[in-house]
Amino acid sequence: MTKDTDPAVARAAALRRVRAWLWIFIVCLVLSGLTAFPLETETRWLADAVTGSGLGEHWPGLAEQAVRVRDGIAETGDRYPFLAYGTDWLAFAHLVIAAAFWGPLRDPVRNVWVIRWALLACAGILPLALICGPLRGIPLYWRFVDMSFGVVGAVPLLIVLKEIRRLEWAQAVTAPNGFAAAAPAAVR
């Protein structure tokens, strides 16, 4: 048996790839969540960056929307600061969801359901943006930005799912009789 066909080597390589892609996904999810806390500061930076650059000159609608969002968040924060509590919960949810990937990091085959669930969540972003975006007055181009999170998030998850299938195959090949792990001895 060569190194390329050794099931243990293939399993170790697939496990490394799964964990690397999961860490990328987890870090992006955590960063995405953490950005939900300082919205007022971030929207001020965004509006300043767009209006202070050539971007605002080429796309005045984008600059206008950036200023509108900045002003809306600032005014809401001044008058109704308790509404920001909702985005605090959004940030917390991102962090909790990221923690759910601890199971697949430890045992991807047994916890493949987390990956499948996350893929469903990524797919759910598309109808949410298409349905709720117009109801909330979100411009079409920004709905596409929002939908891109679902599409981009699905890429590493699909890679992980493919690698988990390799791990399942490697486990089946190395198990006794090629079917399942040996059953524990009967209790006497």
Protein Blocks (a to p, Z undefined) as FASTA:
>chain_A
ZZklmmklmmmmmmmmmmmmmmmmmmmmmmmmmmmmmmmlmmmmmmmmmmmpmklmmmmm
lmmmmmmmmmmmmmmmmmmmmlmmmmmmmmmmmmmmmmmmmmmmmmmmlmmmmmmmmmmm
mmmmmmmmmmmmmmnopafklmmmmmmmmmmmmmmmmmmmmmmmmmmmmmmmmpghhlac
cdddddZZ
